[in-house]
Amino acid sequence: MSMDFMFYAVPGLIMALTVFLAARVIRRALELRRAWNSGLTAEARCLRTYTTTSGGSGDSSVRTTLHHVYEFTARDGRTIRFEEEDGPGTTLEGDIVVVHYAEGETVKATAQAPSHVRNTASTVGILAFLSVVVVFCVGFMVTYTEVFADNSLMGDDPSVSKVDEPSSIDDLPYDELP
């Protein structure tokens, strides 16, 4: 029974992580769209740039991510500081860039130039990939259930096989024989 749990729990956890990632991708796409569609722009100063690396162990390649920290003054006078990943490598500390932002309790801003088509295409592509992961996990769980469902009826002994045979004369009680 514990093995059954593993074959359902692991794909279940993978699916939960996939749904969480999908929600984050959709939230980021909507934040970008909201900032671009608000029509609000400001000049921001790049306060800091730095890189982070990941991977590189074993046969995996190293991925370097460029981060920028920007600061600007919103229309209502608040000073807003935000960090953005994967910005242009040509933006250096001290540079002035145009940011698009949406007002609210928490201001969401981006230094990326508006690109609705690219934003939509990347969001759809990532969601399609995540959907394939979920479908694979569901397929794995269904297949596991179909293949091993008979074994669970026989008490976890895989050496016992159940064969459906037609009844014979030997199966009848003695008093019912012809």
N, C-alpha and C positions, 0 to 999 in steps of 0.2 A: 504494500500500500504506500510506503514512503517513496518508492520509485515513481509511482503514479503521480504523486504530489509534485515531484521534481519536473516531470514532463509537462505539467500544467502550470506550475509556478514560474519557471524560467521564461517560457514564452509570454506568460501573463505580465511579468515584470518588463520584458522587452517592449510589449505593446503599450504598457503604461508610460514608459520612458518615451516612446515614439509619439504618443498623443501629447505628452508634455512639450516635446520639441516642436510639434506641429502648432501648438497653441502659441509658443514663443515666436515662431516664424510669422504667424498671422498677426500677432500683436505688433511686431516690429514693422511689418509692411503697412499696417494701418497707421502707425505713428508717423512713418515717413510720408504717407499720403496726406495725413492731416496737416503736417508741417508745411508741405508743399502747397496744399490747397488753401491754407489760411491767408496767403498773400502777405504775411508779415516777414520782413527781412531786417537784418541788422548787421552792422560790421562787428566782427568778433576778432579778438587777438588770440593767436595760437600761443598758449602759455608753455606748453611742454609737448615734446614728442618722445616716444620710447617704443621699443619693440619687445615682444614676448615670443618665445619659441616653444614649440611642442613637438613631440615625436623624436625620431633619431635613435631610438633604441632598437637593436636588432637590425632587421631589414627595412624598417619604416623610414621614410624620408622626413627631413626636418621641415616644419612649417613655421614661417616667421610672420607675425602679425604686427602691423604698424598701428600705433595708437596716437591720437592727438587729443590734447586737452585744450578746450576753447573757453573763452569768457566774453560775454557781451552784456549790454544793458538792454533790457526789454522795454517795450513801450510804456509800461506802468512804472518804470524806474528801478525795478529789481535787477540786481546783478546776478546773472545766470552763468554757471560754470558746468560744462558737460564734457564727457569723454566719448570719442567715437573711434571705432575700429576700422581698419582697411581704408584709410583716407589716402590722398595722393602723397607720394613720396617727395614731391616738390614743395610741399608746405613745411616750413621750418619754424622753429620757435621765434616769436616776434612778428611773424607775418600776419597781415590783416586779410580776412576772408569774409565772404558774405554767407550768413547762415539764414536758413529758413526755420521759422519756429511757430508753434501754436500756443496761444495763451491758455491759461487754466490754472488750477491749483498747483499742479506741477507742469512746468513748461517743458515741452518736448522739442528738441532742436536737432538740426542736422546741417552739416557743412557740405553735404553732397548736393550736386546740382540736380534739379528736378529731372527725373527720368522714369515716367510712369510705366512705359513699356518694359524697360529692364527690370523694374521692381516687380511688376506682375509676372513676367516670364521666370524670374528667379524664384519667386514664391511658389508658382505653379510647379516648377521643376522639383523643388525641394519637397513639396507636399506629395507629388507623384511618387517620389522615391520612398518617402515615409509610408505611403499607402501600400507600396509593394512589401515593405517590411511587415506591416500589420497583416496583410493577406497571407504572406508566407507563414507567420506564426499561427494564424487561425487554421490554415491548411495543415500544418504540422500537428496541431492538437486534434483536429478531426481525424487525420490519418492514424495517429497513435490510438485514438479511441476505437476506430474501426478494426485495426489490426489486433489490438490486445484486449478487446472487450470479451472475447470468448475465454481467455485465460483467467480473467477475474471471476468468471462464473464457476470455474473449476478449482478455485482455492489456491491460486498462485503456483500451481505445480505445472510447469511447462512440459514435463515429460508425459502428462496425461493428455491424450487427444480425444476429442468427442467426435464421433462419426455417427451420422444419422443413417441407419440402415432400415430397410423395410422389415416389418415384423414377420417372423417365420412361424412354422408350426411348433417349433421348440419353445417359443415364448408363451404359448397358451397354457393355461392350467390343465391338469390331467383330466379333470372331469368334463372339459369342454372340447376334447379332441374328437375329431370326426370318426 
